[in-house]
Amino acid sequence: MNFPYLTQAKAPLTCEVSAVNEFGEHISVSIPAERALTVYVDKRELVTLMTLGAHPELLVLGYLRNQRLVKDIEDIESITVDWDVGAAAVKTRHGIADIEEKTSKRVVTTGCGQGSVFGGLMDEVDQIRLPPDGQITQTQLYELVNIIRLKETTYKSAGSVHACALFDTASKQPEMLIFVEDVGRHNAIDTIAGWMWMNLAPAFMTPCAALPRGGASGLQPGEAGCAGPTGEDDSIKNGASPTELGLDRLAFYTTGRLTSEMVIKSAQMNVPVVVSRSGITQMGHEVAQLVGLCAIGRATNKRFICYAHPQRLKLVKEPGATSPDLAQGQQSAM
């Protein structure tokens, strides 16, 4: 497979500013280093993304994928980011067909840090078929939430960011494959989509397929902010190669609410289980029901609500586990 060339123009995630606390003391504090990145496709200005700039190349790649502007990763020759001018130059091999028509309609969404999508929001959703065997156990769900809780993050040091993560649930202990923080949850999920496209393509595009070896991205999963360079080692963290993965074993986590756009993007990424620290919207719920996505929200400590397709959630009876009856009572009380 002919993967695109990506620069590695990682920018600092935080900066120090002077502030005054409740005691009138002058202190130095960290805040997220939000910056503008203007995306050009074949020298045509497409959009400006507000981002931390952890790994902007993956953000741009995932953005093009999730906006349905590019369907085949081999159509992209390179993505070059230059922070001196705040620009990302995307060079395609054959151009994007009908790009004017595809970008003429814009939908303003609830997404912080992005806020719009090109084309019809529900276009092609009814064509999505998620892996039928994808599921997560109650124990794995609790472990997943605990891994996120213990993660050293930009949010803990500076606040004001969203986080997303991708997990492999093949074993009892879920393994975090990649963790991303950005000013908006949509930027974070787009960056993960870009990572998946570089590491899991072409199975990323084909549900239920065995995944091939990772691509030429040279990225290390699991690092705070996003992936980092690993030299020639293209294996998944802790020795599990993409060959050993199946799309039905992937679970996605987000700190943000499950809006229609977040659910659609998760489904486009062929991930059958999505977990959120927040709740879900009516349209998000409708889309999850339509595509067969297990949507779990309000997931903190050992509390959660499964909003859609609970058959993908395997409840277990163990000390401290929430029983089906109790989970139902929690939902009624919300």
MILUM-964786 format. One record per residue (C-alpha): x, z, y; residue number from 1. Coordinates in steps of 0.25 Angstrom, whole numbers, plus 5000, padded with zeros to 4 digits. Layout:
<nodes>
[node [X Z Y] NUM] ...
</nodes>
This chain:
<nodes>
[node [5000 5000 5000] 1] [node [5005 4996 5014] 2] [node [5004 5009 5022] 3] [node [5005 5009 5037] 4] [node [5017 5014 5045] 5] [node [5014 5027 5052] 6] [node [5023 5033 5063] 7] [node [5024 5049 5062] 8] [node [5022 5052 5077] 9] [node [5017 5067 5075] 10] [node [5015 5074 5087] 11] [node [5016 5089 5090] 12] [node [5002 5096 5086] 13] [node [5003 5107 5096] 14] [node [5009 5110 5110] 15] [node [5011 5123 5118] 16] [node [5004 5126 5131] 17] [node [5004 5138 5140] 18] [node [4991 5146 5140] 19] [node [4985 5160 5144] 20] [node [4979 5170 5134] 21] [node [4968 5180 5136] 22] [node [4978 5190 5141] 23] [node [4983 5181 5152] 24] [node [4996 5178 5145] 25] [node [5003 5165 5146] 26] [node [5005 5160 5131] 27] [node [5010 5147 5124] 28] [node [5000 5141 5115] 29] [node [4999 5129 5105] 30] [node [4988 5119 5107] 31] [node [4985 5106 5100] 32] [node [4993 5094 5105] 33] [node [4981 5084 5107] 34] [node [4986 5070 5111] 35] [node [4980 5056 5112] 36] [node [4983 5045 5102] 37] [node [4978 5031 5106] 38] [node [4977 5022 5094] 39] [node [4980 5007 5095] 40] [node [4977 4998 5083] 41] [node [4985 4985 5084] 42] [node [4987 4988 5099] 43] [node [4972 4990 5102] 44] [node [4968 5004 5107] 45] [node [4958 5010 5097] 46] [node [4957 5025 5100] 47] [node [4964 5037 5106] 48] [node [4964 5049 5097] 49] [node [4967 5064 5102] 50] [node [4976 5070 5091] 51] [node [4986 5081 5089] 52] [node [4995 5069 5084] 53] [node [4999 5076 5070] 54] [node [5000 5062 5063] 55] [node [4994 5052 5072] 56] [node [4997 5040 5063] 57] [node [4988 5046 5052] 58] [node [4977 5050 5062] 59] [node [4977 5035 5067] 60] [node [4977 5030 5053] 61] [node [4966 5039 5048] 62] [node [4958 5036 5061] 63] [node [4958 5021 5058] 64] [node [4954 5024 5044] 65] [node [4942 5033 5047] 66] [node [4937 5024 5058] 67] [node [4936 5013 5048] 68] [node [4945 5004 5056] 69] [node [4955 5002 5045] 70] [node [4952 5002 5030] 71] [node [4965 4999 5024] 72] [node [4978 5007 5027] 73] [node [4986 4994 5025] 74] [node [4979 4988 5037] 75] [node [4987 4997 5046] 76] [node [5002 4993 5048] 77] [node [5006 5005 5056] 78] [node [5002 5017 5065] 79] [node [5012 5020 5076] 80] [node [5010 5033 5085] 81] [node [5018 5035 5098] 82] [node [5015 5048 5105] 83] [node [5022 5044 5117] 84] [node [5011 5035 5121] 85] [node [5000 5042 5112] 86] [node [4997 5029 5104] 87] [node [4995 5025 5089] 88] [node [4998 5010 5086] 89] [node [4991 5005 5074] 90] [node [4996 4992 5069] 91] [node [4987 4985 5058] 92] [node [4991 4974 5049] 93] [node [4979 4965 5052] 94] [node [4971 4972 5063] 95] [node [4958 4979 5062] 96] [node [4946 4970 5059] 97] [node [4935 4971 5069] 98] [node [4942 4983 5077] 99] [node [4934 4980 5089] 100] [node [4921 4981 5082] 101] [node [4925 4993 5074] 102] [node [4929 5001 5086] 103] [node [4918 4996 5095] 104] [node [4908 5007 5091] 105] [node [4912 5022 5093] 106] [node [4905 5034 5088] 107] [node [4908 5047 5096] 108] [node [4909 5058 5086] 109] [node [4910 5073 5085] 110] [node [4925 5072 5082] 111] [node [4934 5080 5091] 112] [node [4947 5073 5094] 113] [node [4942 5060 5091] 114] [node [4927 5059 5093] 115] [node [4923 5044 5089] 116] [node [4923 5034 5078] 117] [node [4923 5019 5078] 118] [node [4911 5012 5072] 119] [node [4899 5018 5065] 120] [node [4901 5032 5060] 121] [node [4894 5030 5047] 122] [node [4899 5016 5044] 123] [node [4904 5015 5030] 124] [node [4900 5029 5026] 125] [node [4890 5025 5016] 126] [node [4901 5017 5009] 127] [node [4910 5030 5006] 128] [node [4911 5035 4992] 129] [node [4918 5048 4991] 130] [node [4925 5052 4977] 131] [node [4914 5057 4969] 132] [node [4922 5068 4962] 133] [node [4928 5074 4974] 134] [node [4925 5089 4975] 135] [node [4931 5103 4979] 136] [node [4930 5116 4973] 137] [node [4925 5129 4981] 138] [node [4939 5135 4978] 139] [node [4946 5123 4983] 140] [node [4937 5123 4996] 141] [node [4942 5137 4998] 142] [node [4956 5134 4996] 143] [node [4955 5122 5005] 144] [node [4950 5130 5017] 145] [node [4960 5141 5014] 146] [node [4972 5131 5015] 147] [node [4967 5126 5028] 148] [node [4965 5141 5033] 149] [node [4980 5143 5030] 150] [node [4985 5130 5035] 151] [node [4995 5132 5047] 152] [node [4988 5123 5058] 153] [node [4988 5118 5072] 154] [node [4975 5125 5073] 155] [node [4980 5138 5070] 156] [node [4991 5137 5081] 157] [node [4984 5129 5092] 158] [node [4969 5127 5088] 159] [node [4961 5116 5093] 160] [node [4963 5106 5081] 161] [node [4955 5102 5069] 162] [node [4961 5101 5055] 163] [node [4958 5092 5042] 164] [node [4965 5093 5029] 165] [node [4964 5085 5016] 166] [node [4965 5092 5002] 167] [node [4967 5088 4988] 168] [node [4958 5097 4979] 169] [node [4964 5093 4966] 170] [node [4968 5107 4963] 171] [node [4961 5120 4965] 172] [node [4970 5122 4977] 173] [node [4967 5111 4987] 174] [node [4980 5104 4992] 175] [node [4980 5100 5007] 176] [node [4985 5086 5008] 177] [node [4985 5085 5023] 178] [node [4981 5093 5035] 179] [node [4979 5088 5049] 180] [node [4975 5094 5062] 181] [node [4971 5087 5075] 182] [node [4962 5089 5087] 183] [node [4951 5083 5080] 184] [node [4946 5083 5066] 185] [node [4944 5068 5066] 186] [node [4959 5066 5069] 187] [node [4963 5076 5058] 188] [node [4954 5069 5047] 189] [node [4959 5055 5052] 190] [node [4973 5059 5050] 191] [node [4970 5064 5036] 192] [node [4963 5050 5034] 193] [node [4976 5044 5038] 194] [node [4984 5052 5029] 195] [node [4975 5049 5017] 196] [node [4976 5034 5020] 197] [node [4991 5035 5020] 198] [node [4992 5044 5008] 199] [node [4980 5041 4999] 200] [node [4977 5026 5002] 201] [node [4971 5018 4996] 202] [node [4963 5028 4988] 203] [node [4959 5034 5001] 204] [node [4950 5022 5003] 205] [node [4945 5022 4989] 206] [node [4937 5035 4984] 207] [node [4941 5040 4970] 208] [node [4954 5032 4968] 209] [node [4967 5039 4964] 210] [node [4976 5040 4976] 211] [node [4989 5032 4977] 212] [node [5002 5037 4981] 213] [node [5003 5041 4996] 214] [node [5007 5030 5006] 215] [node [5019 5029 5015] 216] [node [5015 5039 5026] 217] [node [5025 5050 5022] 218] [node [5016 5061 5025] 219] [node [5015 5075 5020] 220] [node [5001 5081 5018] 221] [node [4998 5095 5022] 222] [node [5005 5097 5035] 223] [node [4999 5104 5047] 224] [node [4994 5093 5057] 225] [node [4995 5082 5047] 226] [node [5005 5075 5037] 227] [node [5020 5075 5039] 228] [node [5031 5067 5035] 229] [node [5037 5069 5020] 230] [node [5047 5058 5019] 231] [node [5045 5050 5006] 232] [node [5036 5060 5000] 233] [node [5022 5054 5000] 234] [node [5016 5064 4990] 235] [node [5004 5073 4993] 236] [node [5008 5088 4996] 237] [node [5012 5097 4984] 238] [node [5015 5084 4975] 239] [node [5001 5079 4973] 240] [node [5002 5064 4975] 241] [node [4991 5055 4981] 242] [node [4991 5049 4967] 243] [node [4986 5062 4961] 244] [node [4974 5063 4971] 245] [node [4960 5058 4971] 246] [node [4951 5057 4983] 247] [node [4941 5065 4976] 248] [node [4951 5077 4977] 249] [node [4952 5077 4992] 250] [node [4945 5087 5002] 251] [node [4946 5086 5017] 252] [node [4945 5098 5026] 253] [node [4942 5098 5041] 254] [node [4941 5109 5051] 255] [node [4931 5101 5059] 256] [node [4916 5099 5056] 257] [node [4911 5088 5047] 258] [node [4905 5078 5056] 259] [node [4900 5064 5051] 260] [node [4914 5058 5056] 261] [node [4922 5069 5048] 262] [node [4914 5067 5035] 263] [node [4914 5052 5037] 264] [node [4929 5052 5038] 265] [node [4931 5061 5026] 266] [node [4922 5052 5018] 267] [node [4930 5040 5023] 268] [node [4943 5047 5018] 269] [node [4936 5048 5004] 270] [node [4937 5064 5004] 271] [node [4925 5070 4996] 272] [node [4926 5084 5001] 273] [node [4927 5089 5016] 274] [node [4928 5103 5020] 275] [node [4926 5108 5035] 276] [node [4928 5121 5042] 277] [node [4916 5117 5050] 278] [node [4902 5111 5047] 279] [node [4896 5098 5046] 280] [node [4887 5089 5054] 281] [node [4874 5083 5050] 282] [node [4880 5069 5050] 283] [node [4892 5074 5043] 284] [node [4883 5080 5032] 285] [node [4876 5067 5030] 286] [node [4888 5059 5029] 287] [node [4894 5069 5019] 288] [node [4881 5068 5010] 289] [node [4882 5053 5011] 290] [node [4896 5051 5006] 291] [node [4897 5062 4996] 292] [node [4906 5071 5004] 293] [node [4907 5086 5001] 294] [node [4906 5092 5015] 295] [node [4910 5107 5016] 296] [node [4910 5114 5029] 297] [node [4911 5128 5035] 298] [node [4923 5130 5025] 299] [node [4930 5143 5029] 300] [node [4936 5153 5020] 301] [node [4926 5153 5008] 302] [node [4914 5148 5016] 303] [node [4909 5134 5016] 304] [node [4897 5125 5016] 305] [node [4896 5112 5008] 306] [node [4887 5103 5016] 307] [node [4888 5090 5007] 308] [node [4890 5086 4993] 309] [node [4892 5100 4987] 310] [node [4894 5094 4973] 311] [node [4909 5091 4977] 312] [node [4911 5106 4980] 313] [node [4913 5114 4967] 314] [node [4909 5128 4969] 315] [node [4916 5139 4961] 316] [node [4912 5153 4957] 317] [node [4924 5162 4960] 318] [node [4926 5175 4969] 319] [node [4924 5172 4983] 320] [node [4918 5158 4981] 321] [node [4905 5155 4988] 322] [node [4894 5152 4978] 323] [node [4884 5141 4980] 324] [node [4873 5150 4983] 325] [node [4882 5157 4994] 326] [node [4886 5144 4999] 327] [node [4872 5140 5001] 328] [node [4869 5153 5008] 329] [node [4880 5150 5018] 330] [node [4875 5137 5021] 331] [node [4861 5142 5023] 332] [node [4867 5153 5033] 333] [node [4874 5143 5041] 334] 
</nodes>
